Amino acid sequence: MGLDVGDKTIGVAVSDPMGIIAQGVETIQRQSKKKDGQRILHWVEHYQVERIVVGLPKNMDNTLGPQADKTMHFAKYLMELGLEIVYEDERLSTRSSEMLLMEQGVRREHRKKYIDKIAATYILQTYLDREK
């Protein structure tokens, strides 16, 4: 499973059982750490997830900023729930996702609905490609 963790939403993606292709599942509207964790656990059980790849928002100079700290704090909570977490550099994942939606002709006002789910797919696919 791949996650793009933001302040307001969490993009969720999963791979096929062979770990070859990532696909978007949902964009979770953040409510609370507990409720967000429960929703993620739902998908973990549904798809029999073994590992969660969390996008780590690094700065362009490869340093970690405040958003990375927030992401790692949430990932630590998921670890406390018994989930295996790995981090994947997510620099430019949102920008790449936005470019894809623009190429697909999705209007600006509709992109927000899809951007985080697509970014999670991009994060997970990057991880899967590197692992192969």
C-alpha positions as CSV (number, residue, x, y, z in Angstrom):
1,M,0.0,0.0,0.0
2,G,1.2,3.5,-0.8
3,L,0.2,6.6,1.2
4,D,0.5,10.3,0.3
5,V,0.0,11.9,3.7
6,G,-1.1,15.6,3.7
7,D,-2.6,17.9,6.3
8,K,-6.2,17.6,4.9
9,T,-6.2,14.4,2.9
10,I,-4.4,11.0,2.6
11,G,-4.1,9.5,-0.8
12,V,-4.2,5.7,-0.8
13,A,-3.0,3.3,-3.4
14,V,-2.4,-0.5,-3.5
15,S,-0.6,-2.9,-5.8
16,D,-1.7,-6.0,-7.4
17,P,-0.8,-9.3,-5.5
18,M,2.3,-9.7,-7.6
19,G,3.6,-6.2,-6.6
20,I,3.9,-5.0,-10.2
21,I,1.3,-2.3,-10.8
22,A,0.0,0.3,-8.4
23,Q,-3.5,1.7,-8.6
24,G,-5.3,4.4,-6.6
25,V,-8.0,3.4,-4.1
26,E,-9.2,6.4,-2.2
27,T,-8.5,9.9,-1.0
28,I,-9.2,10.0,2.8
29,Q,-10.5,13.3,4.1
30,R,-8.5,13.7,7.4
31,Q,-10.7,13.7,10.5
32,S,-8.5,12.5,13.4
33,K,-5.4,10.4,13.8
34,K,-7.6,7.5,15.2
35,K,-10.2,7.7,12.4
36,D,-7.6,8.1,9.7
37,G,-5.8,5.0,11.1
38,Q,-9.0,3.0,11.2
39,R,-9.7,3.8,7.5
40,I,-6.2,2.7,6.6
41,L,-6.6,-0.4,8.6
42,H,-9.8,-1.2,6.7
43,W,-7.8,-1.1,3.4
44,V,-4.9,-3.1,5.0
45,E,-7.3,-5.9,5.9
46,H,-9.3,-5.7,2.6
47,Y,-6.2,-5.9,0.4
48,Q,-4.1,-8.1,2.8
49,V,-1.4,-5.4,2.9
50,E,2.0,-6.5,4.2
51,R,3.8,-3.2,4.0
52,I,2.9,0.5,3.7
53,V,5.0,2.8,1.6
54,V,4.7,6.3,3.0
55,G,5.8,9.2,0.8
56,L,8.3,11.3,2.6
57,P,8.2,15.0,1.5
58,K,11.8,16.0,1.3
59,N,13.0,19.5,0.3
60,M,14.8,19.8,-3.0
61,D,18.2,19.9,-1.2
62,N,17.3,16.4,0.4
63,T,16.6,17.8,3.9
64,L,13.5,17.1,5.9
65,G,11.2,20.0,6.8
66,P,8.1,20.5,8.9
67,Q,5.8,18.5,6.5
68,A,8.2,15.5,6.7
69,D,8.1,15.7,10.5
70,K,4.2,15.6,10.4
71,T,4.3,12.7,8.0
72,M,6.8,10.7,10.1
73,H,4.7,11.4,13.2
74,F,1.6,9.9,11.5
75,A,3.7,7.0,10.2
76,K,4.9,6.3,13.7
77,Y,1.3,6.1,14.8
78,L,0.7,3.5,12.1
79,M,3.7,1.5,13.3
80,E,2.2,1.5,16.8
81,L,-0.9,-0.1,15.2
82,G,1.4,-3.0,14.1
83,L,1.9,-1.9,10.5
84,E,5.3,-2.2,8.7
85,I,6.3,1.2,7.2
86,V,8.9,2.1,4.7
87,Y,9.5,5.6,3.4
88,E,9.8,6.7,-0.3
89,D,11.1,10.0,-1.4
90,E,8.0,11.8,-2.8
91,R,9.7,14.9,-4.3
92,L,7.7,16.0,-7.4
93,S,5.1,13.3,-7.0
94,T,2.3,15.8,-6.6
95,R,3.6,17.9,-9.5
96,S,3.9,14.8,-11.7
97,S,0.4,13.8,-10.7
98,E,-0.9,17.3,-11.6
99,M,0.8,17.2,-15.0
100,L,-0.8,13.8,-15.7
101,L,-4.3,15.2,-14.9
102,M,-3.6,18.2,-17.1
103,E,-2.6,15.9,-19.9
104,Q,-5.8,13.9,-19.4
105,G,-7.8,17.2,-19.7
106,V,-9.1,17.2,-16.1
107,R,-10.3,20.7,-15.3
108,R,-8.5,22.6,-12.5
109,E,-11.4,22.5,-10.2
110,H,-11.7,18.7,-10.4
111,R,-8.0,17.9,-10.0
112,K,-8.1,18.3,-6.3
113,K,-10.4,15.2,-6.0
114,Y,-7.8,13.0,-7.7
115,I,-4.4,14.5,-7.0
116,D,-3.6,12.8,-3.7
117,K,-4.7,9.3,-4.8
118,I,-2.6,9.6,-8.0
119,A,0.4,10.9,-5.9
120,A,0.0,7.8,-3.7
121,T,0.0,5.6,-6.8
122,Y,3.1,7.4,-8.1
123,I,4.9,6.9,-4.7
124,L,4.0,3.2,-4.6
125,Q,4.9,2.5,-8.2
126,T,8.3,4.2,-7.7
127,Y,8.9,1.8,-4.8
128,L,7.7,-1.3,-6.6
129,D,9.9,-0.5,-9.7
130,R,12.9,0.0,-7.5
131,E,12.3,-3.3,-5.6
132,K,12.1,-5.3,-8.8
